[in-house]
Amino acid sequence: MTLAGFLAGFGPLPADAFDTKARAAFVLDQSTDTVLLNKNAQEPLPPASMSKLMTLYVAFEAIRDGRLTLDERLPVSSHAMSYKGSTMFLNTQDRVRVEDLLRGIIVLSGNDACAVIAEALSPDGTEAGFARYMTQRAQQLGMMNSTFANSNGWPAVGHRMSVEDLAILAERLIEDFPEYYTLFAETEFKFDGRAPSNIRNRNPLLRLGIGADGLKTGHTEEAGYGLVGSAKQGDRRVIFVISGLGSNSARAEEAEAIVNWSFRQFAPKTVAKEGQAVAQAEVWMGRDSTVALVPAKDLTVLMPALSGKQVEAEVVYTGPVNAPITAGQQLAELVVKPAALPEIRLPLVAAQDVPAGGFFVRVKTAAELLVSRFLQGPEGTL
């Protein structure tokens, strides 16, 4: 059932696809669950320090479950101390507060801090055991292209994540742990005065005033430069992941361009309001012959911002629908097809109850069916 003219006021021109220089990229408008960009998004790639987000997620779960507290002090093993690269310069004489370790991972990208957390939460007390648990937990969360060999993204055979998996993880962090998500917006963390050269968050977007508030950069020679980012402007939040860029400056430029493109080239539109009849569905053996199809709530979708071309939409259902029907019962879907974006399927429900018809309704319906079959003839044609 095509909706002629129903969406006439919501006509976009196709938004220009973002021509990213990243090896892989994924952009999600979280508010409407719309994928704006998908380039090699399911390919398992070396994630570098972006995989620290999985260590953080497991740590937040442990705090929530009471297995870890923010004020608890954890010992530093010789293994944790041995990590190079970006670190908190921890040593085996330290016992470090969990909150400091978390900030050290988020702001300072501390490889050693990740190992301390990993050994504390590992099923067997080792970082390798923690990495195996990370892999298992990631799959439970729907990250099917992620395997971990360590807690921090240090280059290792088989340590891989797809950019789509990283976006899934970012969304879970934002939604599941809002009380800790504010840590990702911190621009500096001066831990114990040990590393004056490593006190600033490497996320290049946090100081630009574009709504960016997370999450994690990553870089190794194999992985290139990457970023898991998120920004909120008004009621919209965009989550994006880029990987495989050639330099720090290229990462910064690409990330800012993606945020600007996402917010400027797309806008949310309410295509149907709660209770507003969108179409009628035929009813079989009911007191009424049709029932109005309405959204259970306002239906908002993301569309290219520039108008000028009508959006295609149709109502899809299997009918006629058997009575009785209860108000609020899902009967159909509104399929919206914005230009340059994936189609969106939105539920439609019955606007009112339709009881089963009485004796005379059943007799009348049966008679009409017999007459119809008679007129069609033995081969089903008139």
C-alpha positions in Angstrom: 0.0 0.0 0.0 1.8 3.1 -1.2 1.3 6.4 0.7 0.7 8.8 -2.1 1.5 12.3 -0.8 1.6 11.2 2.9 5.2 12.4 3.2 5.1 15.2 0.7 6.4 17.6 3.3 9.5 15.6 4.0 11.3 15.5 0.7 15.1 15.5 0.7 17.7 15.7 -1.9 20.3 12.9 -1.5 23.1 14.0 0.9 26.5 13.7 -0.6 28.2 10.5 0.7 31.1 11.4 2.9 34.3 10.5 1.1 36.4 9.3 4.0 40.1 8.7 3.8 40.0 6.2 6.6 40.6 2.5 5.8 37.4 1.7 7.7 34.7 3.9 9.1 31.3 3.7 10.7 28.9 6.6 11.6 25.7 6.1 13.6 23.1 8.7 14.5 22.2 7.2 17.9 19.1 9.2 18.4 17.3 7.6 15.4 19.5 4.5 15.1 20.4 5.4 11.5 23.7 4.3 9.9 25.1 7.3 8.0 28.4 5.8 6.8 29.6 2.3 6.5 33.0 1.6 5.0 34.6 -1.8 5.6 32.8 -1.7 8.9 32.8 -5.4 9.6 36.4 -6.1 8.8 38.5 -7.2 11.8 41.4 -4.7 12.1 44.1 -4.0 14.7 42.3 -1.5 17.0 45.3 -0.3 19.0 44.3 1.7 22.1 40.7 1.9 21.0 40.3 -1.6 22.4 40.9 -0.2 25.9 37.2 0.7 25.8 36.4 -3.0 26.3 38.6 -3.1 29.4 36.8 -0.1 30.7 33.4 -1.7 30.0 34.3 -4.8 31.9 35.7 -2.6 34.8 32.5 -0.5 34.9 30.5 -3.8 35.1 32.6 -5.0 38.0 32.0 -1.7 39.9 28.3 -1.9 39.2 28.2 -5.5 40.5 30.2 -4.7 43.6 33.3 -6.7 42.6 35.4 -3.5 42.5 35.1 -0.1 44.1 36.4 3.3 43.0 38.4 3.7 46.2 39.9 0.3 46.2 43.7 0.2 45.7 45.2 -2.3 43.3 48.8 -3.6 43.3 51.0 -3.2 40.2 52.7 -6.3 38.9 56.1 -6.5 37.2 54.1 -7.5 34.0 52.0 -4.4 34.2 55.0 -2.2 34.9 56.8 -3.6 31.9 54.5 -2.0 29.3 56.0 0.8 27.2 54.3 3.3 25.0 51.7 5.5 26.7 51.7 4.8 30.4 51.1 6.2 33.9 54.7 5.3 34.8 53.5 2.9 37.5 55.9 0.6 39.5 55.6 -2.4 41.7 55.7 -0.2 44.8 52.4 1.4 43.9 48.9 0.6 45.0 46.7 2.7 42.8 43.1 3.7 43.4 40.7 2.2 40.8 39.3 5.7 39.9 42.8 6.9 39.1 43.4 3.8 37.0 40.2 4.4 35.0 41.1 8.1 34.4 44.6 7.0 33.5 43.2 4.7 30.9 40.7 7.2 29.5 42.8 10.4 29.6 46.4 9.1 29.5 45.8 5.9 27.5 47.8 4.0 30.1 48.9 0.6 28.9 50.1 -0.2 32.4 46.8 0.9 34.0 44.9 -1.5 31.7 47.1 -4.4 32.8 46.5 -3.6 36.5 42.7 -3.7 36.0 43.0 -6.8 33.9 44.9 -8.8 36.4 42.5 -7.7 39.2 39.4 -8.9 37.3 40.9 -11.8 35.3 39.4 -15.3 36.1 42.9 -16.7 36.5 44.7 -13.5 37.6 46.6 -13.1 34.3 46.1 -10.5 31.6 45.8 -13.3 29.0 42.9 -14.8 31.0 41.3 -11.4 31.1 41.7 -11.0 27.3 39.9 -14.4 26.8 37.0 -13.1 29.0 36.9 -9.8 27.1 36.4 -11.8 23.9 33.6 -13.9 25.4 31.9 -10.8 26.8 32.2 -8.9 23.6 30.4 -11.6 21.7 27.7 -11.6 24.3 27.2 -7.9 23.6 27.0 -8.5 19.8 30.6 -7.7 18.8 31.1 -10.7 16.6 34.3 -9.4 14.9 36.3 -8.9 18.0 39.1 -11.0 19.6 41.5 -9.8 22.2 45.0 -10.9 23.1 45.6 -8.3 25.8 43.8 -5.5 27.7 45.3 -2.4 26.0 45.7 -3.0 22.3 49.4 -3.6 22.3 50.3 -5.1 18.9 49.6 -8.9 19.1 48.6 -11.6 16.7 44.8 -12.0 16.6 44.0 -8.8 18.5 41.3 -7.5 16.3 38.1 -5.4 16.3 35.9 -4.1 13.5 34.9 -0.4 13.5 31.2 -1.5 13.8 32.0 -3.4 16.9 33.8 -0.4 18.4 30.6 1.7 17.7 28.5 -1.0 19.4 30.8 -0.8 22.4 30.7 3.0 22.4 27.0 3.0 22.5 26.9 0.5 25.3 29.3 2.6 27.3 27.1 5.7 26.8 23.8 4.0 27.6 24.9 1.5 30.3 27.2 3.7 32.3 26.1 7.4 32.1 27.6 8.0 35.6 31.1 7.2 34.3 30.7 8.5 30.7 31.6 12.0 31.8 35.2 10.8 32.4 35.6 10.6 28.7 35.3 14.4 28.3 38.2 15.1 30.7 41.0 16.9 28.9 43.7 16.5 31.5 44.7 14.2 34.3 47.8 14.9 36.4 48.5 11.7 38.2 50.9 12.1 41.1 53.1 14.5 39.1 54.9 11.6 37.4 54.5 12.3 33.8 54.2 16.0 32.9 54.5 15.1 29.2 51.5 12.8 29.4 48.7 14.6 31.1 46.5 15.6 28.1 43.7 13.6 26.5 44.6 12.8 22.9 41.1 13.2 21.6 41.4 16.2 19.2 37.7 17.1 19.3 37.2 17.8 23.0 38.3 21.4 22.8 36.5 22.4 19.6 33.1 23.3 21.0 31.2 21.0 18.7 29.6 18.8 21.4 32.3 16.1 21.4 32.5 14.3 24.8 34.4 11.0 24.1 35.7 8.4 23.6 39.2 7.0 22.7 42.0 7.5 20.2 44.3 4.7 19.0 47.6 4.5 17.2 50.2 1.8 16.3 52.3 1.4 13.2 50.1 -1.5 12.0 46.8 0.1 12.8 47.5 3.7 11.8 45.6 6.5 13.5 42.0 5.8 14.7 39.3 7.4 16.9 36.1 6.2 18.5 34.2 9.5 18.9 30.9 10.8 20.0 29.3 14.2 19.9 26.0 15.6 21.0 24.2 18.7 19.6 20.7 19.4 20.9 18.8 16.1 21.1 21.0 14.3 18.6 24.0 12.2 19.4 26.4 10.9 16.7 28.8 8.0 17.3 31.6 7.3 14.9 34.7 5.2 14.4 37.5 5.8 12.0 40.6 3.7 11.5 43.7 3.4 9.4 44.5 7.1 8.9 48.1 8.1 8.1 48.8 10.8 10.7 47.6 12.5 13.8 46.6 15.6 11.9 44.7 13.5 9.3 42.8 11.8 12.2 41.9 15.2 13.7 40.7 16.7 10.4 38.7 13.6 9.4 37.0 13.4 12.8 35.9 17.0 12.8 34.7 16.8 9.2 32.6 13.7 10.1 30.9 15.4 13.0 30.1 18.5 11.0 28.8 16.5 8.1 26.6 14.3 10.3 24.9 17.2 12.0 24.7 19.6 9.0 23.7 17.2 6.2 21.0 15.3 8.1 18.1 16.3 10.3 15.4 14.4 12.2 11.8 14.7 10.8 8.6 13.5 12.5 6.9 11.5 9.7 3.8 10.5 11.7 2.4 11.5 15.0 1.1 9.2 17.7 -2.6 8.2 17.0 -2.6 9.8 13.5 -4.2 7.4 11.0 -1.7 6.5 8.3 -3.8 3.9 6.5 -6.7 1.4 6.8 -6.3 -2.4 7.1 -9.0 -4.7 5.8 -10.5 -6.9 8.5 -11.8 -10.5 8.1 -14.9 -11.6 10.0 -15.0 -8.4 12.1 -17.8 -6.2 13.2 -16.0 -3.5 11.1 -14.6 -4.1 7.7 -11.5 -2.0 8.3 -9.3 -0.7 11.1 -7.2 2.4 11.2 -3.4 1.9 11.4 -1.7 4.5 13.6 1.8 4.9 15.2 2.0 4.0 18.9 4.2 7.0 19.3 5.6 9.8 17.2 7.7 8.4 14.5 10.9 10.3 13.9 13.5 9.4 11.2 16.7 11.0 10.0 16.7 12.4 6.6 19.0 14.4 4.4 18.6 18.0 5.4 18.1 19.6 1.9 14.5 19.2 0.7 13.2 19.0 -2.8 12.4 15.4 -3.5 9.5 13.3 -2.2 10.3 10.5 0.2 8.9 7.1 -0.8 6.9 5.2 1.9 4.5 2.4 2.0 2.5 0.5 4.6 3.1 -3.3 4.6 0.8 -5.9 6.2 -0.6 -9.3 5.6 -4.3 -9.0 5.2 -7.2 -9.1 5.7 -6.5 -9.2 9.4 -8.5 -11.7 11.4 -10.9 -10.3 14.0 -10.9 -9.9 16.9 -8.4 -7.1 17.0 -7.2 -5.2 20.1 -6.4 -1.5 20.1 -2.6 -1.2 20.2 -2.0 -4.5 18.5 0.8 -4.3 15.9 -0.6 -5.1 12.5 1.6 -3.4 10.0 4.9 -1.6 9.3 5.5 1.8 7.8 8.5 1.4 5.4 10.2 4.8 4.8 12.8 5.1 2.1 14.8 8.3 2.5 17.1 9.1 -0.4 20.7 8.0 0.2 19.9 6.2 3.5 18.8 2.7 4.4 15.0 2.1 4.5 13.4 2.4 7.9 10.7 0.1 9.2 8.4 1.5 11.8 5.5 -0.3 13.6 1.9 0.6 13.1 -0.8 -0.6 15.5 -4.6 -0.8 15.5 -6.3 2.4 16.5 -9.3 0.7 18.1 -10.8 -2.7 19.1 -12.5 -4.6 16.4 -14.6 -7.4 17.9 -15.4 -10.5 15.9 -18.6 -10.1 13.9 -21.8 -11.8 14.9 -23.8 -14.5 13.1 -25.1 -12.3 10.3 -21.6 -10.9 9.6 -20.2 -14.4 9.2 -23.0 -15.5 7.0 -22.6 -12.3 4.8 -18.8 -12.8 4.6 -19.2 -16.5 3.6 -21.8 -15.6 1.0 -19.6 -12.9 -0.5 -16.7 -15.3 -0.7 -18.8 -18.0 -2.5 -20.1 -15.5 -5.0 -16.5 -14.2 -5.7 -15.2 -17.8 -6.3 -18.2 -18.6 -8.5 -17.6 -15.5 -10.7 -13.9 -16.3 -11.0 -14.7 -19.6 -12.5 -12.8 -22.9 -12.1 -9.4 -21.5 -13.1 -9.7 -18.4 -10.9 -10.3 -15.9 -13.8 -13.4 -13.9 -14.7 
